[in-house]
Amino acid sequence: MPYERFTGDNAVMLLIDHQVGTMSWVHSISFEEMKRNALMLAKTASILAMPTVLTSSMEEHAQGPLLDELETILPEAFAVRIQRLGIVNAMDDEAFAAAVQSSGRKKVVIAGVTNDVCTVYPALTLVSEGYEVQVVADAGGSPSKMADDMALRRMEKAGVTLTSTNQLIAELTGNWNTPEGTKIVQEVLGPALQA
């Protein structure tokens, strides 16, 4: 199958359950690294005007609210975020599935918490429905390294492309010497490299 680059014009970004409580359950990557990577993806999507779907699960419970920064970076997506009531596979939530489909994009970027529960099932569902899916492994994590490894292996075996935050941002940008590329270097990559 010929390679076609994911871009801000042909892909949709799904940020699943980047909630303060859920993120605290992750031990396969540090909280700060996972948070930084998720926010880098959100900023890149914002700069590229890329359709983005945010979802959370049971915000009033131990999972807690979505990261505050997501509201600042993606105010419109945050305002219409899909608040699932305990549905594990976000694609089983009618509102979430409808938001993905209404993007009109067949290339999907997913970052979620946790990879072994909240990321794996929508990724498998989307691949089975004919979507081309990239999962940003380091913008999520799992309660243990083994759980994370099992989830990533399962997704890859099913046809999901695994990627990292920097790799995906470079792919989406394509050229640092554009107005968007310059802004991504200055506002997304620059601050991350200095952290």
C-alpha positions in Angstrom: 0.0 0.0 0.0 1.5 3.4 -1.0 2.4 5.7 1.9 0.3 8.9 2.2 1.4 11.3 4.8 -0.9 12.3 7.6 -1.5 16.0 7.5 -3.7 18.6 9.2 -5.8 18.6 6.1 -6.5 14.8 5.9 -6.5 13.5 9.4 -8.6 13.9 12.6 -7.1 13.8 16.1 -8.8 12.0 19.0 -7.6 12.8 22.5 -9.2 10.2 24.8 -9.5 10.6 28.6 -6.5 12.9 29.4 -8.1 13.3 32.9 -6.1 14.1 36.0 -7.3 11.0 37.9 -6.9 8.6 35.1 -3.5 9.9 34.2 -2.4 9.3 37.8 -3.0 5.6 37.4 -0.3 5.4 34.7 3.2 4.1 35.7 4.6 3.1 32.3 5.6 6.7 31.6 5.9 9.8 33.9 2.9 11.9 34.4 4.8 15.0 33.3 6.1 13.5 30.1 2.7 12.1 29.1 1.0 15.4 29.9 3.6 17.4 27.9 3.2 15.1 24.9 -0.6 15.2 25.0 -0.5 19.0 25.1 2.0 19.2 22.3 -0.4 17.2 20.2 -3.3 19.5 21.1 -1.3 22.6 20.3 -0.2 21.1 16.9 -3.8 20.3 16.1 -4.8 23.8 17.0 -2.1 25.4 14.8 -2.9 23.2 11.9 -6.7 23.8 12.3 -7.1 20.0 12.5 -10.4 18.6 13.6 -10.0 17.3 17.1 -12.4 15.2 19.2 -12.0 15.3 23.0 -13.7 12.8 25.3 -13.7 11.9 29.0 -15.2 9.2 31.1 -17.0 9.8 34.3 -15.5 13.2 35.1 -17.4 13.4 38.4 -15.7 10.2 39.7 -12.1 9.1 40.4 -11.2 9.8 36.8 -11.5 13.5 37.4 -11.7 16.4 34.9 -9.8 16.7 31.6 -6.5 18.6 31.8 -7.3 22.4 32.2 -4.8 23.2 29.5 -6.9 21.4 26.9 -9.7 24.0 27.4 -7.2 26.8 26.8 -5.6 25.2 23.7 -8.8 23.8 22.1 -11.7 25.7 23.6 -14.2 24.7 20.9 -13.4 21.0 21.1 -13.4 21.2 24.9 -16.8 22.8 25.0 -18.3 20.0 22.9 -16.2 17.2 24.4 -18.0 13.8 24.6 -18.6 13.0 28.2 -19.0 9.2 28.3 -20.7 7.6 31.2 -18.5 4.6 31.7 -18.5 3.3 28.1 -15.0 1.7 27.8 -14.7 1.7 24.0 -15.3 5.4 23.0 -16.4 4.1 19.5 -19.4 2.4 21.3 -20.6 5.9 22.4 -22.9 7.1 19.7 -21.9 10.8 20.1 -18.2 10.0 19.9 -18.6 7.7 16.8 -20.7 10.4 15.2 -18.1 13.1 15.9 -15.4 10.9 14.3 -17.5 10.2 11.3 -18.6 13.8 10.8 -14.9 14.9 10.4 -15.0 13.2 7.0 -11.4 12.0 7.6 -10.3 8.4 7.1 -6.9 9.0 8.8 -7.1 9.0 12.5 -4.6 10.0 15.2 -5.3 8.6 18.7 -3.7 9.4 22.0 -5.4 8.1 25.1 -5.2 7.2 28.7 -4.9 4.4 29.5 -3.4 2.7 26.4 -4.4 -0.7 27.7 -8.1 0.2 28.2 -9.1 3.5 26.7 -6.9 3.6 23.6 -6.8 -0.1 22.4 -10.5 -0.6 21.8 -11.4 2.4 19.7 -8.1 1.9 17.8 -9.1 -1.7 17.0 -12.7 -0.7 16.1 -11.5 2.1 13.7 -9.1 -0.2 11.9 -11.8 -2.8 11.5 -14.1 -0.1 10.0 -11.4 0.8 7.4 -9.8 3.8 9.0 -6.0 4.3 8.9 -5.0 4.7 12.5 -1.8 6.0 14.2 -1.6 5.7 18.0 0.8 8.1 19.7 2.2 5.7 22.3 4.0 8.3 24.4 1.0 10.6 24.8 -0.7 8.0 26.9 0.4 5.1 29.1 -0.8 2.2 31.2 -0.6 1.1 34.9 2.4 -1.0 34.1 5.0 -1.4 31.4 3.8 -4.9 30.7 0.2 -3.7 30.3 1.4 -1.0 28.0 3.5 -3.4 25.9 0.6 -5.8 25.6 -1.8 -3.1 24.4 0.7 -1.7 21.9 1.5 -5.2 20.5 -2.2 -6.0 20.2 -2.9 -2.7 18.3 0.1 -3.1 16.0 -0.9 -6.7 15.2 -4.3 -5.5 14.2 -2.9 -2.9 11.8 -2.5 0.2 13.9 0.7 2.2 13.2 2.5 3.1 16.4 4.2 6.4 16.6 5.7 9.0 19.1 4.8 12.6 19.7 7.8 14.1 17.9 7.5 11.7 15.0 3.8 12.5 14.5 4.3 16.3 14.8 7.0 16.2 12.2 4.8 14.1 9.9 1.8 16.4 10.3 3.9 19.6 9.8 5.8 18.3 6.8 7.7 21.5 6.3 9.1 23.7 9.2 9.5 26.6 6.7 5.8 27.4 6.4 3.9 29.8 8.7 2.3 26.8 10.5 5.7 25.0 10.7 7.4 28.0 12.1 4.7 28.4 14.7 4.9 24.7 15.7 8.7 25.0 16.1 8.4 28.2 18.2 5.3 27.3 20.3 5.3 23.5 20.5 8.8 22.0 20.0 10.8 24.9 21.3 9.3 25.0 24.8 9.3 21.1 25.0 13.0 21.0 24.2 13.8 23.6 26.9 11.7 21.7 29.5 
